[in-house]
Amino acid sequence: MVTFPQLGRARALAVLFLFVSFLVLNLCALPERAMGQPKQDQALRVWKVQLWDKAKQMGISRSTFDAALKNTVPNYKLPRVRTHASWKRLAVQDKRIAKAKPLADGKLPASCYRPRQKEFLFPTRYFPKDYLERLVVKGKTLRAKYRTVFAKIERQFGVDMRAVLGIWGRETAYGQAKNKQDGIRTWLSLAYAGTPGKRDVYEQNLLYALQFIDQGHIALAKYKTTFAGATGYPQFTPDVFALYAVDFDGDGRKDIWNSVPDALASAANYLKGIGWQAGQGWGYEVVVPQGFNCADEGPNGRKSVAEWKKLGVRRVKGPSGKALPFPDLAQEVQLVAPAGMLGPKFLVTENFEVFRRYNKADLYALFVGHLGDRIWCRGGAQRCGFKAGWPQKDTFNFSRKRICEMQIYLKRSGASQETPDGLFGGKTRNGIGSYERLVGKRPTCFPSKDLLGHLRRTQR
């Protein structure tokens, strides 16, 4: 065998150069997958061909379609995105768990292991005081800066700007929070490899995204979303953009990413489209009497304000320190108590449900409504904030798994008919309150370690 010393320094370097060149050429010739690059399988190629037929029918140009999708592959690191084989295995696993007695071997339905959402965890954490105060201060500044624009939006759409500013603040901190995901890749991932029962909806959103890019509302490279596909100041999905986005500043583009008039007018148009009731607020913080049945929370317990008053429900004192009257005793309202009897309680109007249609969570709707009120209120947190305190310690250790376990036991006991999903909302609070009354406990409508322990002992 010839060694480098025998060849001499110059010849050795030449041989080394040839060897490295040979290695690089061979590496470049390796398949994409071997180089760590995801490869488009045949099923994905066929799916894109079928997708182009649908895109063409919507008037999307071939150049836009190819630029956006030709080399795009699913991002399997996104929540709710899996390979097709993985989804099949998960379905088989879920059927096995359904046939066996849940919790018999510690296993829970697949729904309990999906991504956590902070709107359904320990409620106190959704209202950090310092962050909320910063949003209030910034919101007051923006209210003054865009006063004329806001007045025009209110006149045209009949939507209170408190609601719109509340949404803008909650969704993106008035544009300061930036989306980072490649928007087209996100929707392709969901449409091709997302939750099987939702892929048609995801695919339609992908097509709408291609359409507004093709129409010039935003450049392909600048289209960024959350991991769930929301975008712009108001965090629209493409189907919402298609229905409700407006060009309010008259520049020919519906720019919800950079134009405040376009973004807020679009949000107002959306709120109007999903049922906003002009001339009424979203709700009132209230106090309830001792022994109140917290299981009356939610749409099924809807009553007139007069009926709630007969049950001893009263509004809290206002910023002036005086008890506030209800403006309309005939108004139909429902009770919402995100922390059960352990935190603030509210009688809410149909506009609260409109917020929930924007984002289906009680805490989200409450944050938006409260932030808007705070922006218009003269005073600080003590004067304008919640009157009742929130629970300060998460003694239950909120998690989707623990909530899901409790929901299974509540359903098994007959106290709830809710399908276990690990989300802590009004139905779960109703179930907890019903069970507490059933076993002679003081109703709190809030989870605790003691209650979970009792359910484990009696419902297994």
C-alpha positions as CSV (number, residue, x, y, z in Angstrom):
1,M,0.0,0.0,0.0
2,V,1.3,3.4,-0.9
3,T,1.6,5.9,2.0
4,F,1.6,9.7,2.0
5,P,5.3,9.9,3.0
6,Q,6.3,7.9,0.0
7,L,4.5,10.2,-2.4
8,G,5.9,13.4,-1.1
9,R,4.0,16.4,0.4
10,A,2.8,17.8,-3.0
11,R,1.6,14.5,-4.4
12,A,0.0,13.6,-1.0
13,L,-2.1,16.8,-1.1
14,A,-3.2,16.1,-4.6
15,V,-4.4,12.6,-3.7
16,L,-6.2,14.0,-0.7
17,F,-7.9,16.6,-2.8
18,L,-9.1,14.0,-5.3
19,F,-10.4,11.8,-2.4
20,V,-12.3,14.7,-0.9
21,S,-13.8,15.6,-4.3
22,F,-14.9,12.1,-4.9
23,L,-16.5,12.0,-1.4
24,V,-18.4,15.2,-2.0
25,L,-19.7,14.1,-5.5
26,N,-20.9,10.9,-4.0
27,L,-22.7,12.6,-1.1
28,C,-24.4,15.0,-3.6
29,A,-25.6,12.0,-5.5
30,L,-27.2,10.4,-2.4
31,P,-31.1,10.5,-2.2
32,E,-32.6,13.5,-0.4
33,R,-33.7,11.4,2.6
34,A,-30.1,10.2,3.1
35,M,-28.9,13.8,3.3
36,G,-31.5,14.6,6.0
37,Q,-33.9,16.3,3.6
38,P,-37.5,15.1,3.6
39,K,-38.4,13.4,0.4
40,Q,-41.8,13.8,-1.3
41,D,-43.4,10.4,-1.5
42,Q,-45.7,9.3,-4.3
43,A,-48.9,9.9,-2.2
44,L,-47.9,13.5,-1.6
45,R,-47.2,14.1,-5.3
46,V,-50.6,12.6,-6.3
47,W,-52.3,14.8,-3.6
48,K,-50.6,17.9,-5.0
49,V,-51.8,17.1,-8.6
50,Q,-55.4,16.8,-7.2
51,L,-55.0,20.0,-5.3
52,W,-53.9,21.9,-8.4
53,D,-57.2,21.0,-10.1
54,K,-59.0,22.6,-7.1
55,A,-56.7,25.6,-7.1
56,K,-57.2,26.2,-10.8
57,Q,-61.0,26.3,-10.3
58,M,-60.5,29.1,-7.8
59,G,-58.5,31.1,-10.3
60,I,-55.1,30.6,-8.6
61,S,-52.2,31.0,-11.1
62,R,-49.9,28.1,-11.8
63,S,-46.9,30.2,-11.0
64,T,-48.2,31.0,-7.5
65,F,-49.1,27.4,-6.9
66,D,-45.7,26.1,-8.0
67,A,-43.8,28.7,-6.1
68,A,-45.7,27.9,-2.9
69,L,-46.0,24.1,-3.1
70,K,-43.7,22.5,-5.6
71,N,-40.9,21.7,-3.1
72,T,-42.9,22.0,0.1
73,V,-43.3,19.0,2.3
74,P,-45.1,18.5,5.6
75,N,-43.6,19.7,8.9
76,Y,-44.1,16.7,11.2
77,K,-42.9,18.7,14.2
78,L,-46.1,20.7,14.3
79,P,-48.8,19.7,16.8
80,R,-51.6,17.5,15.3
81,V,-49.4,16.6,12.3
82,R,-48.4,12.9,11.9
83,T,-47.4,10.5,9.1
84,H,-50.4,8.6,7.6
85,A,-49.1,5.4,9.1
86,S,-48.9,7.0,12.6
87,W,-52.5,8.2,12.3
88,K,-53.6,4.6,11.5
89,R,-51.7,3.2,14.5
90,L,-53.2,5.8,16.8
91,A,-56.7,5.0,15.5
92,V,-56.2,1.3,16.3
93,Q,-54.8,2.1,19.7
94,D,-57.8,4.4,20.5
95,K,-60.2,1.6,19.6
96,R,-58.4,-0.8,22.0
97,I,-58.6,1.7,24.8
98,A,-62.3,2.3,24.1
99,K,-63.1,-1.4,24.3
100,A,-61.2,-1.8,27.5
101,K,-62.3,-0.1,30.7
102,P,-60.7,3.4,30.6
103,L,-58.1,3.9,33.3
104,A,-58.0,0.1,34.1
105,D,-54.3,0.1,33.1
106,G,-53.7,3.8,33.3
107,K,-54.4,4.5,29.7
108,L,-56.5,7.5,28.5
109,P,-58.1,8.3,25.1
110,A,-55.9,9.9,22.5
111,S,-57.8,13.2,22.9
112,C,-56.2,13.6,26.3
113,Y,-52.7,13.7,24.9
114,R,-53.1,16.5,22.3
115,P,-51.4,19.9,22.8
116,R,-52.2,21.8,25.9
117,Q,-54.0,25.1,25.6
118,K,-53.5,27.7,28.2
119,E,-57.2,28.8,27.9
120,F,-58.1,25.4,29.6
121,L,-55.5,25.2,32.3
122,F,-55.3,26.9,35.8
123,P,-57.5,30.0,35.1
124,T,-55.5,32.5,37.2
125,R,-52.4,32.1,34.9
126,Y,-54.4,33.5,32.0
127,F,-54.5,37.0,33.6
128,P,-50.9,37.9,34.6
129,K,-51.2,41.4,36.2
130,D,-48.1,43.0,34.8
131,Y,-48.8,41.8,31.3
132,L,-52.5,42.9,31.4
133,E,-51.5,46.3,32.7
134,R,-49.0,46.8,29.9
135,L,-51.7,45.9,27.4
136,V,-54.1,48.4,29.0
137,V,-51.5,51.2,28.9
138,K,-50.7,50.5,25.2
139,G,-54.3,50.2,24.4
140,K,-55.1,53.6,25.8
141,T,-52.3,55.1,23.6
142,L,-53.6,53.3,20.4
143,R,-57.2,54.4,21.3
144,A,-56.0,58.1,21.2
145,K,-53.8,57.6,18.1
146,Y,-56.5,56.0,15.9
147,R,-59.5,57.8,17.4
148,T,-60.8,58.9,14.0
149,V,-60.3,55.5,12.3
150,F,-62.0,53.8,15.2
151,A,-65.0,56.1,15.0
152,K,-65.4,55.3,11.3
153,I,-65.2,51.6,12.0
154,E,-67.8,51.8,14.7
155,R,-70.2,53.7,12.5
156,Q,-69.8,51.3,9.5
157,F,-69.9,48.0,11.3
158,G,-71.8,48.8,14.5
159,V,-69.2,47.0,16.7
160,D,-67.8,48.5,19.9
161,M,-64.1,49.3,19.5
162,R,-63.6,48.0,23.1
163,A,-64.2,44.6,21.6
164,V,-61.9,45.1,18.7
165,L,-59.0,46.6,20.7
166,G,-59.5,43.8,23.3
167,I,-59.0,41.2,20.5
168,W,-56.0,42.9,19.0
169,G,-54.4,43.1,22.4
170,R,-55.1,39.4,23.3
171,E,-54.2,38.0,19.9
172,T,-50.9,39.7,19.1
173,A,-50.2,42.3,21.9
174,Y,-51.2,44.9,19.2
175,G,-48.8,43.4,16.6
176,Q,-45.8,43.0,18.9
177,A,-46.1,39.2,19.0
178,K,-44.8,37.9,15.7
179,N,-45.9,34.7,13.9
180,K,-42.9,32.5,12.9
181,Q,-44.2,29.5,11.0
182,D,-44.1,29.3,7.2
183,G,-47.8,29.8,6.5
184,I,-48.1,27.7,3.4
185,R,-46.1,24.8,4.9
186,T,-48.3,25.0,8.0
187,W,-51.5,24.6,6.0
188,L,-50.0,22.0,3.7
189,S,-48.9,20.0,6.8
190,L,-52.4,20.1,8.3
191,A,-54.2,19.5,5.0
192,Y,-52.0,16.5,4.1
193,A,-51.1,15.0,7.4
194,G,-53.2,16.7,10.1
195,T,-56.1,15.2,12.0
196,P,-57.9,12.9,9.5
197,G,-61.4,14.2,10.1
198,K,-60.4,17.8,9.6
199,R,-58.3,17.6,6.5
200,D,-61.0,18.9,4.2
201,V,-61.3,22.1,6.2
202,Y,-57.5,22.4,6.4
203,E,-57.2,21.9,2.6
204,Q,-59.8,24.6,2.0
205,N,-57.8,27.0,4.2
206,L,-54.6,26.1,2.2
207,L,-56.4,27.0,-1.0
208,Y,-57.7,30.3,0.4
209,A,-54.2,31.2,1.5
210,L,-52.9,30.5,-2.0
211,Q,-55.7,32.7,-3.3
212,F,-54.9,35.8,-1.2
213,I,-51.2,35.4,-2.0
214,D,-52.1,35.2,-5.7
215,Q,-54.2,38.3,-5.4
216,G,-51.3,40.3,-4.0
217,H,-52.6,40.9,-0.4
218,I,-49.3,39.5,1.0
219,A,-46.1,38.2,-0.5
220,L,-45.4,34.4,-0.2
221,A,-42.2,34.9,1.7
222,K,-43.9,37.2,4.3
223,Y,-46.9,34.9,5.0
224,K,-46.3,33.7,8.5
225,T,-48.7,32.0,10.9
226,T,-49.0,30.3,14.3
227,F,-48.6,26.5,14.4
228,A,-52.4,26.4,14.0
229,G,-52.4,28.6,10.9
230,A,-53.7,32.0,12.3
231,T,-52.1,35.1,10.9
232,G,-52.1,38.9,11.0
233,Y,-53.0,41.4,13.7
234,P,-56.4,39.8,14.3
235,Q,-55.1,36.2,13.9
236,F,-57.4,35.2,11.0
237,T,-57.4,31.8,9.4
238,P,-57.6,31.9,5.6
239,D,-61.3,31.0,5.4
240,V,-62.1,33.9,7.8
241,F,-59.9,36.2,5.7
242,A,-61.9,35.1,2.5
243,L,-65.2,36.0,4.2
244,Y,-64.5,39.1,6.3
245,A,-61.2,40.8,5.4
246,V,-61.7,44.4,4.1
247,D,-59.6,47.1,2.5
248,F,-60.5,49.9,4.8
249,D,-57.6,52.2,3.9
250,G,-58.4,52.1,0.2
251,D,-54.9,51.0,-1.1
252,G,-56.3,48.0,-3.0
253,R,-55.0,45.4,-0.6
254,K,-56.7,43.7,2.4
255,D,-53.6,44.0,4.6
256,I,-54.3,42.6,8.0
257,W,-50.6,42.2,8.7
258,N,-49.5,45.8,8.6
259,S,-52.4,48.2,8.1
260,V,-54.2,49.0,11.4
261,P,-57.3,50.3,9.6
262,D,-57.6,47.1,7.5
263,A,-56.9,44.8,10.4
264,L,-59.3,46.3,12.8
265,A,-62.1,46.9,10.3
266,S,-61.7,43.3,9.3
267,A,-62.0,42.2,12.9
268,A,-65.1,44.3,13.4
269,N,-66.6,42.9,10.2
270,Y,-65.9,39.4,11.5
271,L,-67.5,40.1,14.9
272,K,-70.5,41.5,13.1
273,G,-70.7,38.5,10.9
274,I,-70.7,36.0,13.8
275,G,-73.5,37.8,15.7
276,W,-72.3,40.9,17.4
277,Q,-75.2,42.7,19.1
278,A,-74.8,46.5,18.7
279,G,-75.6,48.6,21.8
280,Q,-74.9,46.0,24.5
281,G,-71.8,45.1,26.4
282,W,-70.4,41.6,26.9
283,G,-71.3,41.1,30.6
284,Y,-71.1,42.1,34.2
285,E,-69.1,40.9,37.2
286,V,-71.4,39.8,40.0
287,V,-71.6,38.5,43.5
288,V,-73.7,35.5,44.4
289,P,-75.3,34.5,47.7
290,Q,-74.1,31.8,50.1
291,G,-75.0,28.3,48.9
292,F,-75.5,29.3,45.3
293,N,-75.8,26.5,42.8
294,C,-72.8,26.9,40.7
295,A,-74.0,24.1,38.4
296,D,-76.4,26.6,36.9
297,E,-73.5,28.0,34.9
298,G,-73.6,28.0,31.1
299,P,-76.1,28.4,28.3
300,N,-78.6,25.9,29.7
301,G,-79.0,28.1,32.8
302,R,-79.8,31.2,30.7
303,K,-82.3,33.5,32.5
304,S,-83.4,37.1,32.5
305,V,-81.5,39.5,34.7
306,A,-84.6,39.9,36.8
307,E,-84.7,36.2,37.5
308,W,-81.0,36.2,38.5
309,K,-81.7,39.0,40.8
310,K,-84.5,37.0,42.5
311,L,-81.8,34.3,43.1
312,G,-79.7,36.9,45.0
313,V,-77.2,37.7,42.2
314,R,-76.0,41.4,42.3
315,R,-73.5,43.4,40.3
316,V,-70.2,44.3,42.0
317,K,-69.4,47.9,43.0
318,G,-68.1,50.1,40.2
319,P,-65.0,52.3,40.1
320,S,-66.8,55.0,42.1
321,G,-67.4,52.5,45.0
322,K,-71.2,52.5,44.5
323,A,-73.2,49.4,43.6
324,L,-73.9,49.3,39.9
325,P,-77.4,48.7,38.5
326,F,-78.1,46.3,35.6
327,P,-79.1,48.4,32.6
328,D,-81.8,46.0,31.4
329,L,-83.7,43.6,33.7
330,A,-85.3,41.8,30.8
331,Q,-82.0,41.0,29.1
332,E,-81.3,37.2,28.8
333,V,-77.9,36.4,30.3
334,Q,-76.0,33.3,31.5
335,L,-73.6,32.7,34.4
336,V,-69.9,32.2,33.7
337,A,-67.5,31.3,36.6
338,P,-64.1,30.3,35.2
339,A,-62.8,29.4,38.7
340,G,-66.1,28.1,40.0
341,M,-67.1,29.6,43.4
342,L,-63.4,30.3,44.1
343,G,-63.0,33.3,41.7
344,P,-64.8,36.1,39.9
345,K,-68.3,35.3,38.5
346,F,-70.1,37.0,35.6
347,L,-73.5,37.3,34.0
348,V,-72.7,37.5,30.3
349,T,-74.7,38.5,27.2
350,E,-74.8,37.1,23.7
351,N,-71.7,39.2,22.8
352,F,-69.7,37.0,25.2
353,E,-70.7,34.1,23.0
354,V,-69.5,36.0,20.0
355,F,-66.1,36.3,21.6
356,R,-66.2,32.5,22.1
357,R,-67.0,32.0,18.4
358,Y,-63.8,34.0,17.7
359,N,-61.9,31.6,20.1
360,K,-63.9,28.9,21.8
361,A,-62.8,29.4,25.4
362,D,-64.4,31.2,28.3
363,L,-61.0,32.6,29.5
364,Y,-60.3,34.1,26.1
365,A,-63.7,35.7,25.9
366,L,-63.3,37.1,29.4
367,F,-59.8,38.4,28.7
368,V,-61.0,40.2,25.6
369,G,-64.0,41.8,27.2
370,H,-62.2,42.8,30.4
371,L,-59.2,44.3,28.5
372,G,-61.5,46.4,26.4
373,D,-63.3,47.7,29.5
374,R,-60.0,48.5,31.2
375,I,-58.8,50.5,28.2
376,W,-61.9,52.8,28.5
377,C,-61.8,52.9,32.3
378,R,-60.2,55.8,34.1
379,G,-57.9,54.3,36.8
380,G,-55.6,51.5,37.6
381,A,-56.1,47.8,38.3
382,Q,-57.5,48.4,41.8
383,R,-60.2,50.7,40.5
384,C,-60.9,49.1,37.1
385,G,-59.9,45.4,37.6
386,F,-61.7,42.3,38.8
387,K,-63.3,42.8,42.1
388,A,-63.1,39.2,43.3
389,G,-59.7,37.5,43.6
390,W,-58.6,34.5,41.7
391,P,-57.3,31.3,43.3
392,Q,-53.6,31.8,43.9
393,K,-52.2,28.3,44.0
394,D,-52.7,25.5,41.5
395,T,-53.2,22.8,44.2
396,F,-54.9,20.4,41.7
397,N,-51.9,20.4,39.2
398,F,-53.9,21.2,36.1
399,S,-53.1,19.1,33.1
400,R,-55.1,17.6,30.2
401,K,-54.4,14.2,31.6
402,R,-55.7,14.9,35.1
403,I,-58.7,16.8,33.8
404,C,-59.5,14.0,31.3
405,E,-59.3,11.4,34.1
406,M,-61.7,13.5,36.2
407,Q,-64.1,13.8,33.2
408,I,-64.1,10.1,32.7
409,Y,-65.1,9.5,36.4
410,L,-67.7,12.2,36.3
411,K,-69.3,10.7,33.2
412,R,-69.2,7.2,34.8
413,S,-71.0,8.6,37.9
414,G,-73.8,10.1,35.8
415,A,-72.9,13.7,36.9
416,S,-71.8,14.6,33.4
417,Q,-72.5,13.5,29.8
418,E,-69.4,15.3,28.4
419,T,-67.0,13.4,26.1
420,P,-63.7,13.4,28.0
421,D,-61.2,15.7,26.2
422,G,-59.0,17.1,28.9
423,L,-60.3,20.7,28.5
424,F,-61.4,22.5,31.6
425,G,-64.5,24.5,30.6
426,G,-68.1,25.2,31.6
427,K,-69.3,21.6,31.1
428,T,-66.6,20.2,33.3
429,R,-67.4,22.7,36.0
430,N,-71.1,21.8,35.7
431,G,-70.2,18.1,36.1
432,I,-68.1,18.8,39.2
433,G,-70.8,20.9,40.8
434,S,-73.5,18.3,40.1
435,Y,-71.3,15.5,41.5
436,E,-70.5,17.6,44.6
437,R,-74.2,18.1,45.3
438,L,-74.9,14.4,44.6
439,V,-72.5,13.3,47.3
440,G,-73.4,16.0,49.8
441,K,-70.4,18.2,49.3
442,R,-70.4,22.0,49.3
443,P,-70.5,22.9,45.5
444,T,-67.4,24.6,44.3
445,C,-67.5,23.6,40.6
446,F,-63.7,23.6,40.7
447,P,-61.3,20.6,40.7
448,S,-59.4,19.5,43.7
449,K,-57.1,16.7,44.8
450,D,-59.6,15.6,47.4
451,L,-62.4,15.4,44.8
452,L,-60.2,13.4,42.3
453,G,-59.2,11.0,45.1
454,H,-62.9,10.5,46.0
455,L,-63.8,9.8,42.4
456,R,-60.9,7.3,42.0
457,R,-62.1,5.4,45.1
458,T,-65.7,5.3,44.2
459,Q,-65.8,5.2,40.4
460,R,-63.1,2.7,39.5
